[in-house]
Amino acid sequence: MMLKQALLPAAALACVVAALPSIADDLPLKSGSTRFAVIGDMGTGGRPQYQVAEEMEQFRRKTAFDFVLTLGDNIYGGNGPADLKRKFEDPYKPLLDAGVKFYASLGNHDDPNERFYKPFNMDEKRYYSFKKGNAEFFALDSNYMTPEQISWLDKALHDSGARWKICYFHHPLYDDARYHGPDTDLRARLEPILVAGGVQVVLSGHEHIYERLQPHKGINYFVLGNSGELRDHNLRRSADTAKGFDTDRDFMIMEIAGDQLFFQTISRVGETVDSGIIEGPGK
Amino acid sequence: MKAAAAMLIAGAVWAQADSLPANKDAAIITEFQKRVDDYLKLRKDIEAKSGKLKASSSQEKISYQARGLRHKVREARENAREGEVFTPDVSAEIRRLIGLAMQAGNATHVRQSLRHSEPVQLHLKVNDKYPEQVPLQTTPPTLLENLPKLPPEIEYRITGRDLVLLDAKVNLIIDVIRGVFG
């Protein structure tokens, strides 16, 4: 471990979060920015998943995002060829045909061998990182957080020269949903590494709701586990809830432009249910 | 001089008494890891002959290969019995290590993690496949930190009250310890 104490590093302290509601509808679409979508708990093969996918395609045409992060539970209930077709290839066909790349993380309903499925771009690994623009993305396997994975993350974060460091994995460290609640053992092990490594944004699924939380130790936490599944009215809002949405499915679009990260959460029917800006660490 | 010698002897006896259980525990873990390595060698030998699982755009190909590999490993281990990898000594040691992990400051985290991570109720046997329709319960990181290290793709998984050793690549149960989690 390179640094275990839960001290806020300079980079994280500089990342003063100012998520401003209702500002960034359809984002700023700045030239040269990095744009991507986020989905979680989507792989049901049901009609709502297809409707969210259709809405994503509408927004791709407007915003030209070119990759998608998946927060796990990519494929529910079996991983046969027919499942992959019905729960991934068919709903997202317009996006795949347009060259949009998916970068998957694994949920508790996923077969770990999904890492061999090329359209998930996992490079046969259960945890991995990749860079886009001035951001680096770290996909983790929160189902099985070994000491080796934690050490890898610790080193990868410290070695990263990216201005934005975004981690995504299935099980939330913080959330206010009634059904599961946060994984506090995972939080105890992971949070000090994320804080020390200067991560600004953490994205998780698992809870079938949307929640943006108040920042914790300089990190902005989003829970988005309702891109296919939904637990209606399952969010028990607390002082920790910055914004919640638990009455329909949704997805999110993010845009990184220099020191600003814009986000917009869009429901199955195209309504913006949350949006804002996160001010970055600067240099 | 005599007093110093007596102290040295007493110290040596104390050190020996103290190191005996530790050495015994280390030997048990070494033996366990050797048995896991033996299993992995068997699987890798089969994989080398029948074709390594590789990235593909065809889920049909991935599923077919993984299923074929599981079938061959299962055939090669058709006489495998519960307790051959998790021997009684290993089981006792693992129960002790899990007990330690769930003590003191970690107890609340680990128990909460176990409760919140979609517990599953299954009764799996050696050479069973983990059912595709059933989600995997998270193994709390604190437990993984305390348990003997395993090679990649071999995992400790919790199924109800049992701890299973799972080959995640071929989705096959290697061994089981019953009633670990009360």
Chai-1 contact restraints between the chains, C-beta under 6 A:
chainA,res_idxA,chainB,res_idxB,connection_type,confidence,min_distance_angstrom,max_distance_angstrom,comment,restraint_id
A,G77,B,Q133,contact,1.0,0.0,6.0,A-B,restraint_1
A,G78,B,E132,contact,1.0,0.0,6.0,A-B,restraint_2
A,G80,B,S63,contact,1.0,0.0,6.0,A-B,restraint_3
A,P81,B,Q59,contact,1.0,0.0,6.0,A-B,restraint_4
A,P81,B,E60,contact,1.0,0.0,6.0,A-B,restraint_5
A,L84,B,Q59,contact,1.0,0.0,6.0,A-B,restraint_6
A,N108,B,E118,contact,1.0,0.0,6.0,A-B,restraint_7
A,N108,B,P135,contact,1.0,0.0,6.0,A-B,restraint_8
A,N108,B,L136,contact,1.0,0.0,6.0,A-B,restraint_9
A,H109,B,P135,contact,1.0,0.0,6.0,A-B,restraint_10
A,P112,B,A168,contact,1.0,0.0,6.0,A-B,restraint_11
A,N113,B,A66,contact,1.0,0.0,6.0,A-B,restraint_12
A,F116,B,A55,contact,1.0,0.0,6.0,A-B,restraint_13
A,F116,B,I62,contact,1.0,0.0,6.0,A-B,restraint_14
A,Y117,B,Q59,contact,1.0,0.0,6.0,A-B,restraint_15
A,K118,B,A55,contact,1.0,0.0,6.0,A-B,restraint_16
A,K118,B,S57,contact,1.0,0.0,6.0,A-B,restraint_17
A,E124,B,A55,contact,1.0,0.0,6.0,A-B,restraint_18
A,N143,B,L136,contact,1.0,0.0,6.0,A-B,restraint_19
A,N143,B,T138,contact,1.0,0.0,6.0,A-B,restraint_20
A,Y144,B,T139,contact,1.0,0.0,6.0,A-B,restraint_21
A,Y144,B,E155,contact,1.0,0.0,6.0,A-B,restraint_22
A,M145,B,P141,contact,1.0,0.0,6.0,A-B,restraint_23
A,T146,B,L144,contact,1.0,0.0,6.0,A-B,restraint_24
A,P147,B,E145,contact,1.0,0.0,6.0,A-B,restraint_25
A,H180,B,H116,contact,1.0,0.0,6.0,A-B,restraint_26
A,G181,B,H116,contact,1.0,0.0,6.0,A-B,restraint_27
A,D183,B,S113,contact,1.0,0.0,6.0,A-B,restraint_28
A,D183,B,H116,contact,1.0,0.0,6.0,A-B,restraint_29
A,T184,B,H109,contact,1.0,0.0,6.0,A-B,restraint_30
A,T184,B,Q112,contact,1.0,0.0,6.0,A-B,restraint_31
A,D185,B,H109,contact,1.0,0.0,6.0,A-B,restraint_32
A,D185,B,V110,contact,1.0,0.0,6.0,A-B,restraint_33
A,D185,B,S113,contact,1.0,0.0,6.0,A-B,restraint_34
A,D185,B,P140,contact,1.0,0.0,6.0,A-B,restraint_35
A,D185,B,P141,contact,1.0,0.0,6.0,A-B,restraint_36
A,D185,B,T142,contact,1.0,0.0,6.0,A-B,restraint_37
A,L186,B,P141,contact,1.0,0.0,6.0,A-B,restraint_38
A,A188,B,H109,contact,1.0,0.0,6.0,A-B,restraint_39
A,R189,B,P141,contact,1.0,0.0,6.0,A-B,restraint_40
